[in-house]
Amino acid sequence: MTRGFALAIAVLIGCAPSTDPQGKTLAGIQQRGEITWGADIQGGEPFVYENPEYRSELIGFEVDIMNAIARRLGVKARMVQYTWSNLVPSLERGDFDVVMNGLESTAERRERILLSEPYFVYAETLTVRAGDPSRSIFEMVGKRVGTLNQTFAHDILLMLDGIDAKVYEGNEEPYRDLELGRTDAVLLDNIIADRYGCVNKALYCVPYDVARGTYVIGLRKGDTELKRAIDGALADMRKDGELEKILRAAKLWDDRQAVADPGPGVMRPHHSFDGDMLMQFVAAAWVTLQLSILAFLLAVPLGMLLAVMRVYGSFPVRAVARVYIEVFRGTPVLLQLFVLYYGLAGYVNLGPMQAAILGLGLNYAAYEAEVYRGALLAIPRGQGEAARALGMSPLQTLWHVMLPQALRIALPPMTNDFVSLLKDSSLVSVITVIELTKRMTIAAVDLRGWLVPGLACAAMYLVLSIPLSELARRLERRLARDQRPHTL
Amino acid sequence: MISVRTLCKRHGDRSVLENVSAEVTRGETIAIVGPSGGGKSTLLRCLNYLESFDAGSVTIAGFELRPGMGARDAAKLRAMRSRVGMVFQQFNLFPHLSALDNITLAPRVVKGSASGKAETRALELLHKVGLRDRANAYPHELSGGQQQRVAIARALAQEPDVLLFDEPTSALDPEMRDDVMEVIRDLAKGGMTMLVVTHEMQFAHDIASRVWVIDKGTIAEDGPPSQVVDDPQTTVAREFFARLRSARRD
């Protein structure tokens, strides 16, 4: 217990032991004969992705470049899969030797970790809907612009006051939402824009670079020897044309590559956990609370209906309820949220908050249904008989006799489910809702540490859940006065 | 008021009621006695169709009941049940409602009475069963005898033509039975038509205008208590009463 706790804290702070002693990564690589690099194949084509013809093989221009560097260092390269937004913290933890996955050379990153010389120059490309006359990022003030989390484009959007930046995790989704009118523009690297945005006839890529930046390899602070070796290899590749060959093969070579270093990039203002950030946390907690309450207000009546259908319905009615419960309980909420927000986008255009409430509500209804079913079955048989003998109709019996009693029995598991929903609501960040947990991960990037925002986030969840448990406890005492525990 | 004609009911192969026929006129109090498993409760529950039967018919409070009544007859059954009150062995009060609300629920919901009117009537009934001061108590705050008296008031609130009692005192401690029996006795005096399944012989003797001895699904003996209890004609009745008397002496 204590060890587990200590370990959890260590992970939170990010001080788990690294594989090689500080600054000795190059020696370790040479000794092992292997350089490990972190990347996320979700970034997709052309960076690192699965070969469509041969699924277990990874291809992409970054695979080719890293293999070439490794060859020049006299070792083999092995990619390890990590979630993109966790690449830098994982590098710092020592999970792998370097990061190479569209990592942009931002001023902020340059302060945090060691960066190699660039291997690619990209341009930030603004994409709008075809027919939209906007041609500049400055025309986007007061509008919604989609981008990826922790990118140079995100930094640019944050620097420009009055732009509502919507943060995504995948390459495809920002352009889908732009097409659907959920956003007004997308600002992302030309590599991503060319492949996911500009190919779409409904969208238009503005042909001027909003800004330029470079992709670099990220190394741990102190690994200057490794940086020197990698920079040397990259310089050789530039000189003997191997880099150009790789980029041409990936159809990525353009005039921009001739300029080696286009500048330092924007510097986001330093953050400390101040009043502003606290207010952001409070706002995010409010989103979480709203989301949970509204979703639960949907789940309770729907669950009750499903339970009544399952207990009292005819065969087809029972079957419908049963299928609903099995489907929504048997598949991940995350999947349901994706389907609801992105999958059904062509048919019903739900806002992220609507989709989140609907998704969580529909999912939890399946759980509530089973809770109420159990409660209905626990009501003594004589209750229904007494109501019938008084001449009450089935509906009157249900409403005045069965459901109020079922609710009393179901109160403890319902409280349980609500607290659980409060925490599960963090899943909706995948459909761009910024709630408490997402706010925490964003703050962790700004603050370069997980401990303070993590504890703040935990405290906020408790501030939300404990009063709710207390409320439920009082309600239980009031409603279920006669349900005292039996003596054992 | 009640007419039962050749009523038959089976549970699988076992015959529970066999060609039961009987008549009850307005104002009569029938005590139904007999050995356990003889079909007393089943007969009672057939009278308000809480249980269906396989053959024969029942006319009660002007409603005709036949085998196989289902969803199509639901409205008719409900109308019948608001004319026929029932009191259960286990009281079956609604635990989430106060004594007062237990009594007013059916008048409000089924008959659509205004709450004010229903409450005034409920308080009268509570007064009648001696619980005027416990109107706001919840069932779990009442003793068994008190709960059963509230249950009687609940049944009376529908102003029924007939009251059915299914062993109303069997779940009660002896000292609480008297209060409940007192209430039933008052009702009998007031001219209410009642059928009471009971094991209390003295009580049956005192209040009943007629006693039915039911055994093996038939009415073995039917007559005034002075005849059936004091001088039973059938072997079944004689043995049953003899067993009861010897049990009391032990």
Chai-1 contact restraints between the chains, C-beta under 6 A:
chainA,res_idxA,chainB,res_idxB,connection_type,confidence,min_distance_angstrom,max_distance_angstrom,comment,restraint_id
A,G382,B,Q90,contact,1.0,0.0,6.0,A-B,restraint_1
A,G382,B,N92,contact,1.0,0.0,6.0,A-B,restraint_2
A,A386,B,N92,contact,1.0,0.0,6.0,A-B,restraint_3
A,A389,B,R81,contact,1.0,0.0,6.0,A-B,restraint_4
A,A389,B,M86,contact,1.0,0.0,6.0,A-B,restraint_5
A,L390,B,A106,contact,1.0,0.0,6.0,A-B,restraint_6
A,G391,B,R78,contact,1.0,0.0,6.0,A-B,restraint_7
A,G391,B,R81,contact,1.0,0.0,6.0,A-B,restraint_8
A,G391,B,S82,contact,1.0,0.0,6.0,A-B,restraint_9
A,G391,B,V110,contact,1.0,0.0,6.0,A-B,restraint_10
A,M392,B,V110,contact,1.0,0.0,6.0,A-B,restraint_11
A,Q396,B,V109,contact,1.0,0.0,6.0,A-B,restraint_12
A,H400,B,V109,contact,1.0,0.0,6.0,A-B,restraint_13
A,V401,B,F94,contact,1.0,0.0,6.0,A-B,restraint_14
A,P404,B,H96,contact,1.0,0.0,6.0,A-B,restraint_15
A,Q405,B,H96,contact,1.0,0.0,6.0,A-B,restraint_16
A,D482,B,P95,contact,1.0,0.0,6.0,A-B,restraint_17
A,D482,B,H140,contact,1.0,0.0,6.0,A-B,restraint_18
